[in-house]
Amino acid sequence: MDLKMAGRVALVTGAGTGIGRGIALLLAEEGVELAVLARRGELLDALAAEISATGKSRPFVVIGDVADLRTASDAGAKVLSRFGRMDILVNNAGGSQPASINEPEGAWSRGFEVNFSALRRLSEVFLPTMRQNGYGRIINIGGTHEPVGINVTGSAKAAAQFWAKSFADEVARFGVTVNTIVPGRIRNERMLKQYPTEQALRAFGEGSPMGHIGEPEDVAALVALLASPRGRYITGDVIYVDGGQHRYAF
């Protein structure tokens, strides 16, 4: 299926590893002009080199920490100066952050900056150009909503999901969609540190109904559909890519 995305412009945050990297690779394969953002510039440079080696346009590298209040406006200015517009925003930056009952205030503040405030700010930065062009796709990578203990990230991503649904309602008439993807057990840097051998990783994956972990490209495939013109009538939704792990009846 031709997703009709050639020439579209996208920014992927947290693109240095894991799911973000997989999303960037697939969007580039579909002919999307890319900007990639993360804290570790060496990982972004390696990603950009890999993509350009395939004959696709080299991604525009933006180094920054989304927890920094200035990153959204700075990245927005750089990307719009480079491309002149923004069609697709993939808010992927984040990470699990378990907490105790008496977790220091700073941990909560940073967790909400990374997993909620940053994606809201980036969305607001790029909304005017999306609205002007009558085309915009905002895709947030969420987290589990089945709490096991206190987790800063889970709380922040729950807030982000609520915000995304209300934002989707406000911007739908302008041709802008807003959706949340919730990954399950997907191979990523944190998981590989926690389960450093293939045997341990395989045992962890057996907890999924499919009996194995997913790969970044499993999430990227859904991102590509939602980011494309073919996903134009899907908005305000929360979609799981978890091998059937969640068990909500409705």
C-alpha positions as CSV (number, residue, x, y, z in Angstrom):
1,M,0.0,0.0,0.0
2,D,1.3,3.4,-0.9
3,L,0.9,5.6,2.2
4,K,1.4,8.8,0.1
5,M,3.9,10.3,2.5
6,A,6.7,11.2,0.1
7,G,7.8,14.7,0.8
8,R,6.0,15.1,4.1
9,V,8.1,16.6,7.0
10,A,8.3,14.9,10.4
11,L,10.0,15.4,13.7
12,V,10.6,12.3,15.9
13,T,11.7,12.9,19.5
14,G,13.7,10.3,21.4
15,A,15.0,9.1,18.0
16,G,18.4,7.8,19.1
17,T,17.4,4.3,20.2
18,G,14.5,1.8,20.4
19,I,11.1,2.8,19.3
20,G,12.0,6.3,18.2
21,R,14.8,5.0,16.0
22,G,12.5,2.4,14.5
23,I,9.9,5.1,13.7
24,A,12.5,7.3,12.1
25,L,13.8,4.5,9.9
26,L,10.4,3.5,8.6
27,L,9.3,7.1,8.0
28,A,12.5,7.7,6.0
29,E,11.8,4.6,4.0
30,E,8.4,6.0,3.1
31,G,10.0,9.1,1.7
32,V,9.4,11.5,4.7
33,E,11.8,14.4,5.2
34,L,13.0,13.9,8.8
35,A,14.1,15.9,11.8
36,V,15.3,13.8,14.7
37,L,15.7,15.0,18.3
38,A,17.4,13.5,21.3
39,R,20.0,14.3,24.0
40,R,22.8,12.1,22.6
41,G,24.0,13.6,19.3
42,E,26.3,10.6,18.5
43,L,23.3,8.3,18.3
44,L,21.4,10.8,16.0
45,D,24.4,11.2,13.8
46,A,24.7,7.4,13.4
47,L,21.0,7.2,12.6
48,A,21.3,10.0,10.0
49,A,24.3,8.3,8.4
50,E,22.4,5.0,8.2
51,I,19.4,6.6,6.5
52,S,21.4,8.6,4.1
53,A,23.4,5.5,3.1
54,T,20.1,4.1,1.8
55,G,19.8,7.0,-0.7
56,K,17.2,8.8,1.4
57,S,17.6,12.4,2.5
58,R,19.8,12.8,5.6
59,P,17.7,13.7,8.6
60,F,18.2,17.1,10.2
61,V,19.7,16.5,13.7
62,V,18.5,18.5,16.7
63,I,20.3,17.8,20.0
64,G,18.2,18.7,23.0
65,D,16.6,17.6,26.2
66,V,12.8,17.8,26.0
67,A,12.7,18.4,29.8
68,D,14.3,21.8,29.2
69,L,11.6,24.5,28.9
70,R,13.5,26.1,26.0
71,T,13.8,22.9,23.8
72,A,10.3,23.1,22.3
73,S,10.7,26.7,21.0
74,D,14.3,26.2,20.0
75,A,13.7,23.0,18.2
76,G,10.6,24.5,16.6
77,A,12.5,27.5,15.3
78,K,15.3,25.3,13.9
79,V,13.1,22.8,12.2
80,L,10.7,25.4,10.7
81,S,13.8,27.3,9.4
82,R,15.1,24.2,7.8
83,F,11.9,22.8,6.2
84,G,9.4,25.7,6.3
85,R,6.6,23.6,7.7
86,M,5.9,20.6,9.9
87,D,3.4,17.8,9.0
88,I,4.0,15.0,11.4
89,L,5.1,15.2,15.1
90,V,6.0,12.0,16.9
91,N,6.3,12.6,20.6
92,N,8.3,9.5,21.6
93,A,10.8,10.8,24.2
94,G,10.2,9.4,27.7
95,G,11.0,6.5,29.9
96,S,9.8,4.5,32.9
97,Q,10.4,6.1,36.3
98,P,9.2,4.0,39.3
99,A,8.7,6.1,42.5
100,S,8.2,5.7,46.2
101,I,5.5,7.3,48.3
102,N,7.9,10.0,49.4
103,E,9.6,10.5,46.0
104,P,11.4,13.9,45.9
105,E,9.5,16.7,44.2
106,G,12.2,17.1,41.6
107,A,11.6,13.6,40.2
108,W,7.9,14.3,39.8
109,S,8.6,17.7,38.1
110,R,11.1,16.2,35.6
111,G,8.9,13.2,34.9
112,F,6.0,15.5,34.0
113,E,8.2,17.8,32.0
114,V,9.5,14.9,29.8
115,N,6.3,12.8,29.5
116,F,3.6,15.5,29.4
117,S,4.6,19.1,29.2
118,A,7.2,18.6,26.5
119,L,4.8,17.0,24.1
120,R,2.2,19.6,24.8
121,R,4.6,22.4,24.1
122,L,5.9,20.8,20.9
123,S,2.4,20.3,19.7
124,E,1.5,23.9,20.4
125,V,4.7,25.1,18.6
126,F,3.8,23.2,15.4
127,L,0.0,23.6,15.4
128,P,0.0,26.9,13.5
129,T,1.8,25.6,10.5
130,M,-0.2,22.4,10.5
131,R,-3.4,24.4,10.7
132,Q,-2.3,26.8,7.9
133,N,-1.5,23.8,5.6
134,G,-4.7,21.9,6.6
135,Y,-2.6,18.8,7.4
136,G,-1.1,17.7,10.7
137,R,-0.5,14.4,12.5
138,I,0.5,14.4,16.2
139,I,1.3,10.9,17.5
140,N,2.2,10.4,21.2
141,I,3.9,7.3,22.4
142,G,2.1,6.5,25.7
143,G,2.6,4.1,28.5
144,T,0.7,1.4,30.4
145,H,-2.4,2.4,32.3
146,E,-2.4,-0.7,34.4
147,P,-0.6,0.6,37.5
148,V,1.8,-1.7,39.4
149,G,3.2,0.5,42.1
150,I,3.8,4.2,42.0
151,N,5.3,5.4,38.7
152,V,6.0,9.0,37.7
153,T,6.0,8.2,34.0
154,G,2.7,6.4,34.1
155,S,1.0,9.3,35.9
156,A,2.4,11.8,33.4
157,K,1.5,9.7,30.4
158,A,-2.1,9.3,31.8
159,A,-2.3,13.1,31.9
160,A,-0.9,13.3,28.4
161,Q,-3.5,10.9,27.1
162,F,-6.3,13.0,28.7
163,W,-4.9,16.2,27.1
164,A,-4.4,14.5,23.7
165,K,-8.1,13.5,23.6
166,S,-9.3,17.1,24.3
167,F,-6.7,18.6,22.0
168,A,-7.8,16.2,19.2
169,D,-11.3,17.6,19.5
170,E,-10.2,21.2,19.2
171,V,-8.0,20.7,16.1
172,A,-9.8,18.1,14.1
173,R,-11.6,20.7,12.0
174,F,-8.2,21.9,10.7
175,G,-7.1,18.6,9.3
176,V,-5.0,17.8,12.3
177,T,-5.3,14.4,14.1
178,V,-4.0,13.5,17.5
179,N,-3.5,9.9,18.6
180,T,-1.8,7.9,21.3
181,I,0.0,4.6,20.8
182,V,0.6,2.4,23.8
183,P,3.5,-0.1,23.3
184,G,3.8,-3.3,25.2
185,R,6.9,-5.3,25.6
186,I,8.9,-3.8,22.7
187,R,12.7,-4.3,22.4
188,N,14.4,-1.1,23.6
189,E,17.6,0.0,25.3
190,R,16.2,-0.1,28.9
191,M,14.8,-3.6,28.3
192,L,18.1,-4.9,27.0
193,K,19.9,-3.6,30.1
194,Q,17.3,-5.3,32.4
195,Y,17.4,-8.5,30.4
196,P,21.0,-8.6,29.0
197,T,20.9,-12.2,27.5
198,E,18.7,-13.6,24.8
199,Q,17.5,-16.3,27.2
200,A,16.4,-13.7,29.8
201,L,14.8,-11.6,27.1
202,R,13.0,-14.6,25.7
203,A,11.6,-15.6,29.1
204,F,10.4,-12.0,29.6
205,G,8.6,-12.1,26.3
206,E,6.8,-15.3,27.2
207,G,4.6,-13.1,29.4
208,S,2.9,-11.8,26.3
209,P,-0.1,-13.7,24.9
210,M,2.0,-14.0,21.6
211,G,4.8,-15.5,23.6
212,H,7.5,-13.1,22.5
213,I,8.5,-9.4,22.7
214,G,7.7,-7.0,19.9
215,E,10.2,-5.0,17.8
216,P,10.3,-1.2,17.2
217,E,9.1,-1.7,13.7
218,D,5.8,-3.1,15.1
219,V,5.1,0.3,16.6
220,A,6.5,2.2,13.6
221,A,4.1,0.5,11.2
222,L,1.1,2.0,13.1
223,V,2.8,5.3,13.4
224,A,3.3,5.4,9.6
225,L,-0.4,4.7,9.0
226,L,-1.6,7.3,11.4
227,A,0.9,9.8,10.0
228,S,-0.3,9.3,6.5
229,P,-3.3,10.7,4.5
230,R,-4.8,7.3,4.8
231,G,-5.2,7.8,8.6
232,R,-7.1,11.0,8.2
233,Y,-10.3,9.7,10.0
234,I,-8.6,8.3,13.1
235,T,-8.2,10.9,15.9
236,G,-8.5,11.2,19.6
237,D,-7.8,7.5,19.9
238,V,-5.6,5.3,22.1
239,I,-4.3,2.2,20.2
240,Y,-2.3,-0.6,21.8
241,V,0.6,-2.4,20.1
242,D,1.3,-5.0,22.8
243,G,0.7,-8.5,21.4
244,G,-2.6,-8.7,23.3
245,Q,-1.1,-8.0,26.7
246,H,-3.7,-5.5,28.0
247,R,-7.0,-7.1,28.8
248,Y,-9.6,-4.4,29.0
249,A,-13.0,-5.6,27.9
250,F,-14.0,-2.2,26.5
